[in-house]
Structures are given as C-alpha cells and as structure tokens.
Amino acid sequence: MRGGGRDDEEAAHKLKSMDVDKLENGANGADTPPRPALKYHGWRAMPFIIGNETFEKLGTLGTSANLLVYLTQVFHMRSVDAATLLNGLNGTTSLAPIIGAFLSDAYLGRYLALAIASVASLIGMFLLTMTAGAEGLHPAECGVGEACEKATSGQFAVLFISFAFLVLGSAGIRPCSMPFGADQFDPHTESGKRGINSFFNWYYFTFTSAMLVSATVIIYVQSNVSWPIGLGIPTALMFLACVLFFLGTRLYVRVTPEGSPFTSIVQVFAAAARKRSLKQPKDPKQDLFDPPHTSAIVTKLAHTDQFRCLDKAAIVAGPDEVRSAGGGGPAPANPWRLCSVQQVEEVKCLIRIVPVWSTGIIYYVAVVQQSTYVVLSALQSDRHLGKSFQIPAASFTVFAMLAQTLWIPIYDRLLVPRLRKVTGKDEGLTLLQRQGIGIALSTVAMVMSAIVEDRRRHIALTQPTLGTTITGGAISAMSSLWMVPQLMVLGLSEAFNLISQIEFYYKEIPEHMRSVAGALAFCNLALGNYLSGFLVTIVHRTTGSGSNWLAQDLNKGRLDLFYWMIAGIGIFNIVYFMICAKWYRFKGAAN
C-alpha cells in the first residue's frame, strides 16, 4: 500500500486530513486516470455542517454529563456501581473514535462515517429517552427513605443498547466532523485557506457554547423539571442535527478513502519480526534501504540509534527485495518484507512518544472525577443560590470549563510575551513544561478536593442537615460553592496539559501520520476512565467490609481518603513524567 509513486501523495493526503485534507484534482499516480474537477461550495455548506455539529453537541453533551444522576435516581443504582459503569462507558466512548478514524480513512470516507454515526446517535438518544418516558423501561419511583425497586435485566438491556448506539455515534462523529468541514474549502486558493481557518474558529466556538448550554439549561431541565422532557429535548436536537446534515448532501465535497497510516506502522513491525535473526547493520548509511526522499511535505528523518531492533526492517536481505519504481528509483518489492529508513524512523517517533503519552492516563484519573464523585458530593451539599434556585449537581463541570475559557487568552496574550523574555523561547514554556504544570495542578486539585470533602462530611455529621437525597444520604449544610476552587484548578490543569498534549502529538508525530495524534488523545482519555473505574472497584472491594470509603451515603464513607490516594498517585506521576521528559528525544534531534 506504500512505496513507489504514491508515497508523497498519501503523505500529503494524511497531513491535510488534520487541517486541510488535500483533495487531488489531477493524476493520482502513473497509471491512475485523473479525477473529475471538484466543486467547492465553502461557506454555502457550513450552515449544514456547523448546524449539525451544534445540535449534535447540544443533544449529547448535557445528557452524558448528567448520566450519573440519572443512573442513581431513576435506575436506583448504587453510586459506586454507577460511577464504575460511567467510567467504562466514557472510556469506550473515547476509545471508539480510534476504530472510527481507521474505518473512515481506509474504507468508508468521512461523509458515510458521519451519516452512519449521526443516525446511530439519534437512535441511541431515542432509546435513552424511552427508558425515562416509558414506565416499563425503568424501575418504579420511590420516595425519600423508601426501599427502591431495582431495575430488571430487560430494563438494563434497553439502557445498554442505547449506550451502544451512542458509542457507535461517537466513533464516527468525533474523528470526522472537523476534517469533513475543512474538506469543503479549496486548499489551493487564498479564500479557501482563510475559510478553513475561520471554520476551525467557528467549530471551537460552537463546541464550547454547546458545552456551556448543555451543562446548564439541559441539565437543569433534566434535574428539576422532568427526565422525559430533559432527555426528549436533546433527542429532538439530535433529530435536527441529522436533518441539517442530510439536507446539505448535494453541496458536500467527499474525500475518497485512500488507506490508513496504521498500515505502514504494522509493515515495519512485520518486516522487523521476519528479519529478527539477521545481525544488526555495521554501517546503517550503507546497509539500510534508504531511497531518495522526494516529498516536499513530509520531513526527512535521519537514522537514530534508539530501538535498533526495528532497523532490521530496512535491511536488504537480497536483491530480489528491491525493484525499480515507476519513476526509475528503488522501491521495495514487498512492503511487508522491506521498509525504508524513513518508515522505520516514523515508527520510532511513535514509540518515543509512548512514555510521555502514558503519563496522561494517570493524569486523567483526576480529571474524570469531576463527572463522577464531584457530582455525588454536590448532591449531598447545599446547592442553593438564594432561597429558590438550586444548582444542578452535574452543572458544576461548568466551572472547570470557565477556568479554561478565561485562562487561555490570559496566558496567550499576557503571560507568553513576558515568558519569552525569561525563557528565550517563542512559545514561552515548552510543551513538556506545560504538560508537567498541568499534572502538578491536577494533583493540587485532588488535595483541595480531599480537604473540602472532609469538611463537607464533618459538617454533615456534626451539624443539622438540610434533608435527604433520593438515595438516602443526608445533605450537608456546607455550601457546594466550596467545590468551585478545586474545579477551577482542575480546569487550569486541563488548559495546561490537555492542549499542550495534543499539540505535542501533532508536532512530534510524522506529518502524514498526524491523524494518529487525535487517536492518541482519545485513547489516553479512554484508558484514564478505565483506570479510574478499576480504582473505584478495587477501593470498594477492599474497604467495603469495614469503613467503606465509597459508601452509598458519602457521609458514612471516606471519599476524602480516595482523593488523597489519587493525589498520591499524582505525585508519582509527576516524578515519572519528569523522567520521561528528560529521556525524550525530539523529532529531528541528533544522536
């Protein structure tokens, strides 16, 4: 699939798939007939694409943020079981885009992937709404202090089927929506390039706006008005998203799938495994297959002495392994037996990233708590603003978003110019330094969470309470606003770590593999959710026989100790990250 005259065109296609996605109008190879001229509609297609994105996010984000409350209050699940299930669901939802990106690039194309995913999300939202609206699809309601009926296996089956459709929807929408929008502009014209930049600005604006509206208005309706109505509104919005998407079908430019960069990665490992018995080359410059590099887009990577076992993939074992390409230059006769030095070095780039990437898994354990136990703590705190208004528990994630929104322009406009004078670097702080600061801030946030939770529990046990939750826990008189500082610090940590993490992947991963960068970020989040769920399960089973840290009633548990444990893991992660950062060799650095 790689090699010959297609290397440069495939590399260019993968680079543009991140921000511009190259659309070739001419020849695609020596023997391939020219494609018909493409007609770009640009901004004419944007109302359908951006409208679809806005309504889809409005429909799904608020619902996912409030699922913990839904599972505990409507399906009467224990808080520890609901948190474990939600961690697993979020992890799977974040892992699915990796498969979706591969299928989109290799077989389906972005339009078909988005079409299938949009319909799947609509079906998932409809089934989830039915679990709240149809009496037979959820347990009977119970009052405060009453023994609540458990959900039946049939009711759980419908719930899990709805989750499966939502996961399928995220698999196509997350990796494809942004590149598909960029496909609609001609990357070869100045107006098209400006349109692409404007599209990205509008994309992030609609994404942030949808998150804020979902975390406030929709969650308020779900928590204070009615679950069927609160889930019905997002379902209706998801229906509008599908309608808008399909109405613009005739205007869309559709990129033909041309294979996945994952193939090249597998080829290097396969060739190295087949030649594992060969001796290491004495002179890599002479003994390894290194054809002339002709691409003007993909950076030529020099041979490095790390992971030398992979160099065997580029050893020419015999003259029959090399043939003449269409342009007269050398090419591998079988790309599964012989790879170029460039291919091997590209895989080495990915391997070098893995240790730094793995620190993000531990980092996300702290981040995901804002959608699980922070919500449960808020439910057992005084959430009143004034006498009548009560902040929905799941809406507290807004404060983390607010911190990110406020900090990014402050850092970019005010701090970076001053940091340049101190560090001598254009970006102020390096990407690895910013990631390290984010990890440290997440640990600080967990320490703050432990202190606030200890105070909340102490007040609940020593002072008059404000009532009882549906799950039976007494509501502490401590204001839930005391949790805002920890969430703001957690939001700051995301502004430092998450953004610099993605930028780090994009800059360090070879240009034609940059689609892998998004997959790495989603995989990181997925494994972080799985690890959080694993820790919840281990702690619950270990402490459940005595003083259960994660008791159904948080006043009887020790959630603060759970936070201290995560903070301790965070300290280990800081040290581990510093070691990884010191060991890391940037792309293009000399031996």
C-alpha positions as CSV (number, residue, x, y, z in Angstrom):
1,M,0.0,0.0,0.0
2,R,3.0,2.2,0.5
3,G,6.1,2.7,-1.7
4,G,6.5,3.7,-5.3
5,G,5.0,6.9,-6.7
6,R,2.1,7.0,-4.1
7,D,4.3,7.8,-1.1
8,D,4.3,11.5,-1.5
9,E,0.6,11.8,-2.4
10,E,-0.5,9.6,0.5
11,A,1.7,11.6,2.9
12,A,0.3,14.8,1.6
13,H,-3.2,13.5,2.0
14,K,-2.7,12.5,5.6
15,L,-1.1,15.8,6.5
16,K,-4.0,17.8,5.1
17,S,-6.5,15.5,6.8
18,M,-5.6,17.3,10.1
19,D,-6.3,20.8,9.0
20,V,-6.9,21.0,5.3
21,D,-7.2,17.5,3.8
22,K,-5.6,17.5,0.4
23,L,-8.0,16.9,-2.5
24,E,-6.2,16.0,-5.7
25,N,-7.8,17.1,-9.0
26,G,-5.1,15.7,-11.2
27,A,-3.4,12.4,-11.6
28,N,-3.1,10.2,-8.6
29,G,-0.3,8.1,-9.9
30,A,1.3,7.0,-13.2
31,D,-1.4,4.6,-14.2
32,T,-4.4,6.3,-12.5
33,P,-6.8,8.3,-14.6
34,P,-7.4,11.9,-13.5
35,R,-10.3,12.6,-11.1
36,P,-13.1,14.9,-12.1
37,A,-12.7,18.5,-11.1
38,L,-14.1,19.2,-7.6
39,K,-16.6,22.0,-7.0
40,Y,-16.1,23.6,-3.6
41,H,-19.1,25.3,-2.1
42,G,-17.2,26.5,1.0
43,W,-19.4,28.6,3.3
44,R,-22.6,27.5,1.5
45,A,-22.1,24.1,3.1
46,M,-21.3,25.5,6.5
47,P,-24.8,26.0,7.9
48,F,-25.5,22.3,7.4
49,I,-22.2,21.1,8.9
50,I,-21.9,23.6,11.8
51,G,-25.6,23.3,12.5
52,N,-25.3,19.6,12.6
53,E,-22.3,19.9,15.0
54,T,-24.1,22.4,17.2
55,F,-27.3,20.4,17.6
56,E,-25.4,17.1,18.0
57,K,-23.3,18.5,20.8
58,L,-26.3,20.1,22.5
59,G,-28.1,16.7,22.3
60,T,-25.3,14.5,23.6
61,L,-23.0,16.5,25.9
62,G,-25.6,17.5,28.5
63,T,-27.0,14.0,28.7
64,S,-23.6,12.4,29.2
65,A,-22.7,14.9,31.9
66,N,-25.9,14.1,33.8
67,L,-25.9,10.3,33.4
68,L,-24.5,9.7,36.9
69,V,-27.6,11.4,38.4
70,Y,-29.9,9.6,36.0
71,L,-28.5,6.2,36.9
72,T,-28.7,6.7,40.7
73,Q,-32.1,8.5,40.8
74,V,-34.1,6.8,38.0
75,F,-32.4,3.4,37.8
76,H,-31.7,3.3,41.6
77,M,-28.1,2.1,41.0
78,R,-25.6,2.3,43.9
79,S,-23.3,5.3,43.5
80,V,-20.2,3.1,43.3
81,D,-21.8,0.9,40.6
82,A,-23.0,3.9,38.6
83,A,-19.5,5.5,38.8
84,T,-17.9,2.3,37.6
85,L,-20.4,1.9,34.7
86,L,-19.9,5.6,33.7
87,N,-16.1,5.3,33.8
88,G,-16.4,2.3,31.5
89,L,-18.9,4.0,29.2
90,N,-16.8,7.2,28.9
91,G,-13.7,5.1,28.3
92,T,-15.3,3.1,25.5
93,T,-16.8,6.3,24.0
94,S,-13.3,7.8,23.9
95,L,-11.7,4.6,22.5
96,A,-14.2,4.1,19.7
97,P,-13.0,7.1,17.6
98,I,-9.8,5.2,17.0
99,I,-11.7,2.5,15.2
100,G,-13.9,5.1,13.5
101,A,-10.9,7.0,12.2
102,F,-9.4,3.9,10.8
103,L,-12.6,2.8,9.0
104,S,-13.2,6.3,7.7
105,D,-9.7,6.7,6.3
106,A,-9.5,3.2,4.9
107,Y,-13.0,2.3,3.7
108,L,-16.0,4.5,4.4
109,G,-14.9,8.1,3.8
110,R,-15.9,10.9,6.2
111,Y,-19.4,11.6,4.7
112,L,-20.6,8.0,5.1
113,A,-19.0,7.6,8.5
114,L,-20.7,10.8,9.7
115,A,-24.0,9.8,8.2
116,I,-24.0,6.4,9.9
117,A,-22.8,7.9,13.2
118,S,-25.4,10.7,13.2
119,V,-28.3,8.2,12.8
120,A,-26.8,5.9,15.4
121,S,-26.6,8.8,17.9
122,L,-30.3,9.6,17.2
123,I,-31.3,6.0,17.8
124,G,-29.3,6.0,21.0
125,M,-30.8,9.2,22.3
126,F,-34.3,8.0,21.4
127,L,-33.9,4.7,23.3
128,L,-32.4,6.5,26.3
129,T,-35.4,8.9,26.3
130,M,-37.7,5.9,26.2
131,T,-36.1,4.4,29.3
132,A,-37.2,7.6,31.1
133,G,-40.6,8.1,29.4
134,A,-42.0,4.5,29.2
135,E,-43.0,3.2,32.7
136,G,-42.0,-0.4,31.8
137,L,-38.4,0.6,30.9
138,H,-37.3,1.9,34.3
139,P,-38.0,1.0,37.9
140,A,-40.9,2.5,39.7
141,E,-40.3,5.8,41.5
142,C,-39.7,5.7,45.2
143,G,-39.8,8.4,47.9
144,V,-37.1,9.5,50.3
145,G,-36.4,6.8,52.8
146,E,-38.3,4.1,51.0
147,A,-36.8,0.9,49.7
148,C,-36.3,1.4,46.0
149,E,-37.1,-1.2,43.4
150,K,-34.1,-2.4,41.4
151,A,-34.0,-2.3,37.6
152,T,-34.8,-5.6,35.8
153,S,-32.5,-7.2,33.3
154,G,-34.8,-6.2,30.5
155,Q,-34.7,-2.5,31.6
156,F,-30.9,-2.7,31.8
157,A,-30.8,-4.3,28.3
158,V,-32.6,-1.4,26.7
159,L,-30.4,1.1,28.6
160,F,-27.2,-0.7,27.5
161,I,-28.4,-0.9,23.9
162,S,-28.9,2.9,23.9
163,F,-25.4,3.3,25.2
164,A,-24.1,1.1,22.4
165,F,-25.7,3.3,19.8
166,L,-24.2,6.4,21.4
167,V,-20.8,4.8,21.4
168,L,-21.2,4.0,17.7
169,G,-22.2,7.6,17.1
170,S,-19.1,9.0,18.9
171,A,-16.9,6.6,16.9
172,G,-17.8,8.4,13.6
173,I,-18.6,12.0,14.8
174,R,-15.6,12.7,16.9
175,P,-12.8,11.9,14.4
176,C,-14.6,13.0,11.3
177,S,-16.7,16.1,11.9
178,M,-13.8,18.7,11.9
179,P,-11.9,17.3,8.9
180,F,-15.1,16.9,6.9
181,G,-15.8,20.6,7.4
182,A,-12.3,21.5,6.2
183,D,-12.9,19.4,3.1
184,Q,-15.5,21.9,1.9
185,F,-12.9,24.6,1.2
186,D,-10.4,24.7,-1.7
187,P,-7.0,24.4,0.0
188,H,-5.3,25.7,-3.2
189,T,-6.8,29.2,-3.0
190,E,-6.3,32.0,-0.6
191,S,-10.0,32.3,0.1
192,G,-10.2,28.6,0.7
193,K,-7.3,28.8,3.2
194,R,-8.9,31.7,5.0
195,G,-12.2,29.8,5.1
196,I,-10.6,26.8,6.7
197,N,-9.1,29.0,9.5
198,S,-12.5,30.6,10.1
199,F,-14.2,27.2,10.1
200,F,-11.9,26.0,12.9
201,N,-12.7,29.1,14.9
202,W,-16.4,28.6,14.5
203,Y,-16.1,24.9,15.2
204,Y,-14.4,25.5,18.6
205,F,-16.8,28.4,19.4
206,T,-19.9,26.2,18.7
207,F,-18.3,23.3,20.7
208,T,-17.7,25.5,23.8
209,S,-21.1,27.2,23.5
210,A,-22.8,23.8,23.2
211,M,-21.0,22.5,26.3
212,L,-22.0,25.5,28.4
213,V,-25.7,25.4,27.3
214,S,-25.8,21.6,27.8
215,A,-24.2,21.8,31.3
216,T,-26.7,24.5,32.4
217,V,-30.0,24.6,30.6
218,I,-30.5,21.0,29.6
219,I,-29.2,19.6,32.9
220,Y,-31.5,22.0,34.8
221,V,-34.5,20.7,32.9
222,Q,-33.5,17.1,33.5
223,S,-32.8,17.5,37.2
224,N,-35.6,20.0,38.1
225,V,-38.4,19.6,35.6
226,S,-38.7,16.1,34.1
227,W,-36.3,13.4,32.9
228,P,-38.5,12.5,29.9
229,I,-38.6,16.2,28.8
230,G,-35.0,16.7,29.7
231,L,-33.9,13.7,27.5
232,G,-36.6,14.4,24.9
233,I,-35.1,17.9,24.1
234,P,-31.6,16.5,23.3
235,T,-33.3,13.8,21.2
236,A,-35.2,16.4,19.2
237,L,-32.0,18.4,18.8
238,M,-30.2,15.3,17.5
239,F,-33.0,14.8,15.0
240,L,-32.5,18.4,13.8
241,A,-28.8,17.6,13.5
242,C,-29.5,14.7,11.2
243,V,-31.9,16.7,9.1
244,L,-29.4,19.5,8.6
245,F,-26.6,17.1,7.7
246,F,-28.6,15.3,5.0
247,L,-30.1,18.5,3.6
248,G,-26.6,19.6,2.6
249,T,-25.7,16.3,0.9
250,R,-25.6,17.8,-2.6
251,L,-23.2,20.5,-1.6
252,Y,-20.6,18.4,0.1
253,V,-17.2,17.6,-1.2
254,R,-16.4,13.9,-0.3
255,V,-12.9,12.7,0.0
256,T,-12.2,9.2,-1.4
257,P,-10.7,7.0,1.3
258,E,-7.0,6.2,0.4
259,G,-5.9,3.9,3.1
260,S,-4.7,4.3,6.7
261,P,-1.3,5.3,8.1
262,F,-1.6,2.4,10.5
263,T,-0.7,0.1,7.6
264,S,2.8,1.5,7.4
265,I,3.3,1.0,11.2
266,V,2.3,-2.6,11.0
267,Q,4.5,-3.2,8.0
268,V,7.6,-2.0,9.9
269,F,6.9,-4.4,12.8
270,A,6.1,-7.3,10.4
271,A,9.3,-6.8,8.4
272,A,11.4,-6.4,11.6
273,A,9.9,-9.6,13.0
274,R,10.6,-11.6,9.8
275,K,14.3,-10.4,9.9
276,R,14.8,-10.7,13.6
277,S,17.6,-13.4,13.1
278,L,19.7,-11.0,11.0
279,K,22.6,-9.2,12.5
280,Q,22.5,-5.5,13.2
281,P,24.0,-3.5,10.4
282,K,27.5,-2.2,11.0
283,D,27.0,0.9,8.9
284,P,23.4,2.0,8.8
285,K,24.0,4.5,6.0
286,Q,25.3,1.8,3.7
287,D,23.4,-1.3,4.8
288,L,19.9,0.0,5.2
289,F,17.3,0.7,2.5
290,D,17.2,4.5,2.3
291,P,15.8,5.6,-1.1
292,P,15.9,9.3,-2.1
293,H,13.4,11.4,-0.2
294,T,11.3,13.4,-2.6
295,S,8.4,14.6,-0.5
296,A,8.2,18.4,0.0
297,I,5.7,17.9,2.8
298,V,6.9,15.0,5.0
299,T,10.1,15.9,6.9
300,K,13.1,13.6,6.1
301,L,14.1,11.8,9.3
302,A,17.7,10.8,9.8
303,H,18.6,7.4,11.2
304,T,18.8,7.3,15.1
305,D,20.4,4.8,17.4
306,Q,17.3,4.2,19.5
307,F,15.2,1.0,19.1
308,R,17.8,-0.5,16.8
309,C,15.9,-3.8,16.6
310,L,13.5,-2.1,14.2
311,D,16.3,-1.2,11.9
312,K,16.2,-4.8,10.7
313,A,13.0,-3.9,8.8
314,A,15.2,-1.8,6.5
315,I,17.9,-4.4,5.9
316,V,18.1,-5.6,2.2
317,A,18.4,-9.3,2.6
318,G,18.7,-10.0,-1.1
319,P,18.5,-8.2,-4.5
320,D,15.0,-9.6,-5.1
321,E,13.6,-7.4,-2.3
322,V,14.2,-4.2,-4.3
323,R,12.6,-3.3,-7.6
324,S,12.5,-0.2,-9.8
325,A,9.6,2.1,-9.2
326,G,7.6,3.9,-11.9
327,G,9.9,6.9,-11.7
328,G,13.1,4.8,-12.0
329,G,14.0,5.0,-8.3
330,P,14.3,2.0,-6.0
331,A,11.2,0.6,-4.2
332,P,10.5,-2.5,-2.0
333,A,9.2,-5.4,-4.0
334,N,7.2,-6.4,-0.9
335,P,6.5,-3.6,1.6
336,W,5.7,-6.3,4.2
337,R,9.3,-7.6,4.0
338,L,11.3,-4.4,3.4
339,C,10.7,-0.9,4.7
340,S,12.6,2.3,4.2
341,V,14.7,4.1,6.9
342,Q,12.1,6.8,6.8
343,Q,9.3,4.4,7.7
344,V,11.3,2.9,10.5
345,E,12.2,6.3,11.9
346,E,8.5,7.3,11.8
347,V,7.6,4.3,13.9
348,K,10.4,5.2,16.3
349,C,8.9,8.7,16.7
350,L,5.6,7.0,17.8
351,I,7.4,4.7,20.3
352,R,9.3,7.6,21.8
353,I,6.0,9.4,22.5
354,V,4.5,6.4,24.3
355,P,6.2,7.1,27.8
356,V,5.1,10.7,27.8
357,W,1.7,9.7,26.5
358,S,1.3,7.1,29.3
359,T,1.5,9.9,31.9
360,G,-1.7,11.3,30.5
361,I,-3.5,8.1,31.5
362,I,-2.8,8.7,35.2
363,Y,-3.5,12.4,34.8
364,Y,-7.0,11.7,33.5
365,V,-7.8,9.7,36.7
366,A,-8.0,13.1,38.5
367,V,-9.8,14.8,35.6
368,V,-12.7,12.3,35.3
369,Q,-13.6,12.7,39.0
370,Q,-15.4,15.9,38.1
371,S,-18.1,13.9,36.2
372,T,-18.4,11.2,38.9
373,Y,-17.7,11.8,42.6
374,V,-17.8,15.6,42.4
375,V,-21.4,15.2,41.2
376,L,-22.2,12.9,44.1
377,S,-20.6,15.3,46.6
378,A,-22.6,18.2,45.2
379,L,-25.9,16.2,45.6
380,Q,-25.1,15.9,49.4
381,S,-24.2,19.6,49.7
382,D,-26.2,22.8,49.9
383,R,-26.6,23.8,46.2
384,H,-28.9,26.8,46.8
385,L,-28.3,30.2,45.3
386,G,-30.7,32.4,47.1
387,K,-33.9,30.9,48.5
388,S,-35.4,29.2,45.5
389,F,-32.8,28.4,42.9
390,Q,-30.7,25.2,43.2
391,I,-27.7,24.5,41.0
392,P,-28.0,21.1,39.3
393,A,-25.2,18.8,40.6
394,A,-23.9,17.9,37.1
395,S,-23.6,21.6,36.2
396,F,-20.6,22.1,38.4
397,T,-18.4,21.0,35.5
398,V,-19.1,24.5,34.1
399,F,-16.6,26.0,36.5
400,A,-13.8,23.9,35.0
401,M,-14.8,24.9,31.5
402,L,-15.0,28.5,32.7
403,A,-11.5,28.4,34.0
404,Q,-10.2,27.0,30.7
405,T,-12.1,29.7,28.7
406,L,-10.7,32.6,30.8
407,W,-7.2,31.3,31.2
408,I,-6.3,30.6,27.6
409,P,-6.5,34.2,26.3
410,I,-4.8,35.5,29.5
411,Y,-1.9,33.0,29.0
412,D,-1.6,33.6,25.3
413,R,-1.8,37.5,25.3
414,L,-0.4,38.5,28.7
415,L,1.9,35.8,30.0
416,V,3.6,34.4,26.9
417,P,5.2,37.7,25.8
418,R,6.7,38.0,29.3
419,L,7.8,34.4,29.5
420,R,9.6,34.8,26.1
421,K,11.9,37.3,27.7
422,V,12.7,34.9,30.6
423,T,13.0,31.6,28.7
424,G,14.1,32.9,25.3
425,K,11.5,30.6,23.7
426,D,8.8,31.8,21.3
427,E,6.1,29.7,23.0
428,G,7.1,30.9,26.5
429,L,7.0,27.5,28.0
430,T,7.8,24.3,26.2
431,L,5.1,21.7,25.5
432,L,6.6,19.3,28.0
433,Q,6.9,22.0,30.7
434,R,3.2,22.9,30.2
435,Q,2.2,19.3,30.4
436,G,4.2,18.9,33.7
437,I,2.4,22.0,35.2
438,G,-0.9,20.5,34.2
439,I,-0.1,17.2,36.0
440,A,1.0,19.2,39.1
441,L,-2.1,21.3,39.1
442,S,-4.3,18.2,38.9
443,T,-2.6,16.8,42.0
444,V,-3.2,20.1,43.8
445,A,-6.9,19.9,42.8
446,M,-7.1,16.4,44.3
447,V,-5.6,17.7,47.6
448,M,-8.1,20.5,47.6
449,S,-10.9,18.1,46.9
450,A,-9.9,15.9,49.9
451,I,-9.8,18.9,52.2
452,V,-13.2,20.2,51.1
453,E,-14.8,16.7,51.2
454,D,-13.5,16.2,54.7
455,R,-15.1,19.5,55.7
456,R,-18.4,18.6,54.0
457,R,-18.6,15.3,55.7
458,H,-17.7,16.8,59.1
459,I,-20.4,19.4,58.9
460,A,-23.0,16.8,57.8
461,L,-22.1,14.6,60.9
462,T,-21.9,17.4,63.5
463,Q,-24.5,20.0,62.4
464,P,-28.1,19.9,61.4
465,T,-28.6,18.6,57.8
466,L,-30.8,20.1,55.1
467,G,-32.8,17.0,54.2
468,T,-32.1,13.7,52.5
469,T,-31.3,12.8,48.9
470,I,-33.3,10.2,47.0
471,T,-30.5,7.7,47.5
472,G,-30.8,8.2,51.3
473,G,-27.8,10.4,52.1
474,A,-28.2,13.4,54.4
475,I,-27.5,16.8,52.7
476,S,-24.7,18.7,54.4
477,A,-25.2,22.4,55.3
478,M,-21.9,23.2,53.7
479,S,-22.3,25.3,50.5
480,S,-21.4,23.4,47.4
481,L,-19.7,26.5,46.2
482,W,-16.7,25.5,48.3
483,M,-16.1,22.9,45.5
484,V,-15.7,25.7,42.9
485,P,-11.9,26.4,43.6
486,Q,-10.9,22.8,43.1
487,L,-12.8,22.6,39.9
488,M,-11.2,25.9,38.7
489,V,-7.8,24.5,39.4
490,L,-8.7,21.3,37.6
491,G,-9.8,23.4,34.6
492,L,-6.5,25.2,34.7
493,S,-4.7,21.9,34.7
494,E,-6.6,20.9,31.5
495,A,-5.7,24.2,29.9
496,F,-2.1,23.4,30.5
497,N,-1.9,19.7,30.0
498,L,-4.6,18.7,27.5
499,I,-4.0,21.5,24.9
500,S,-0.2,21.1,25.1
501,Q,-0.5,17.3,25.0
502,I,-2.5,17.4,21.7
503,E,-0.1,20.0,20.2
504,F,2.9,17.8,21.3
505,Y,1.5,14.8,19.4
506,Y,0.8,16.9,16.3
507,K,4.3,18.3,16.2
508,E,6.2,15.1,17.1
509,I,4.3,12.6,15.0
510,P,5.4,12.5,11.3
511,E,3.3,14.7,9.1
512,H,1.4,12.0,7.2
513,M,0.5,10.2,10.5
514,R,-1.0,13.2,12.2
515,S,-4.4,11.6,12.2
516,V,-2.8,9.3,14.8
517,A,-2.5,12.3,17.1
518,G,-6.2,12.6,17.7
519,A,-6.4,8.9,18.2
520,L,-3.7,9.1,20.9
521,A,-5.6,11.8,22.8
522,F,-8.8,9.8,22.7
523,C,-7.1,6.6,23.7
524,N,-5.5,8.5,26.6
525,L,-8.9,9.6,27.9
526,A,-10.4,6.2,27.4
527,L,-7.7,4.4,29.4
528,G,-7.9,7.1,32.1
529,N,-11.6,6.3,32.5
530,Y,-10.9,2.6,32.7
531,L,-8.2,3.1,35.3
532,S,-10.5,5.3,37.3
533,G,-13.2,2.6,37.2
534,F,-10.7,0.0,38.2
535,L,-9.5,2.0,41.2
536,V,-13.1,2.6,42.3
537,T,-13.8,-1.2,42.1
538,I,-10.6,-2.1,44.0
539,V,-11.2,0.5,46.7
540,H,-14.8,-0.5,47.1
541,R,-14.0,-4.2,47.4
542,T,-11.0,-3.6,49.7
543,T,-12.8,-1.2,52.2
544,G,-16.3,-2.5,51.7
545,S,-16.2,-4.9,54.6
546,G,-15.3,-2.2,57.1
547,S,-15.4,1.6,56.8
548,N,-16.3,1.7,53.1
549,W,-14.5,4.7,51.6
550,L,-17.0,4.8,48.7
551,A,-20.2,4.1,50.6
552,Q,-23.6,4.9,49.0
553,D,-24.1,7.6,51.6
554,L,-20.9,9.7,51.3
555,N,-21.4,10.8,54.9
556,K,-20.8,7.2,56.0
557,G,-17.8,6.8,53.7
558,R,-14.4,8.4,53.4
559,L,-14.3,9.9,49.9
560,D,-11.6,12.3,51.2
561,L,-9.2,9.3,51.6
562,F,-10.0,8.3,48.0
563,Y,-9.0,11.8,46.8
564,W,-5.8,11.6,48.9
565,M,-5.0,8.3,47.2
566,I,-5.4,9.9,43.8
567,A,-3.2,12.8,44.9
568,G,-0.5,10.3,46.0
569,I,-0.7,8.6,42.5
570,G,-0.4,12.1,41.1
571,I,2.8,12.8,42.9
572,F,4.2,9.5,41.5
573,N,3.0,10.7,38.0
574,I,4.9,14.0,38.4
575,V,8.2,12.1,39.1
576,Y,7.5,9.6,36.3
577,F,6.8,12.4,33.9
578,M,10.0,14.3,34.7
579,I,12.0,11.1,34.0
580,C,10.1,10.6,30.7
581,A,10.6,14.3,29.7
582,K,14.3,14.1,30.4
583,W,14.7,10.9,28.4
584,Y,12.6,12.1,25.4
585,R,14.4,13.0,22.2
586,F,12.6,15.4,20.0
587,K,11.9,14.6,16.3
588,G,14.9,15.5,14.2
589,A,17.3,15.7,17.2
590,A,20.8,14.3,16.5
591,N,22.1,11.2,18.2
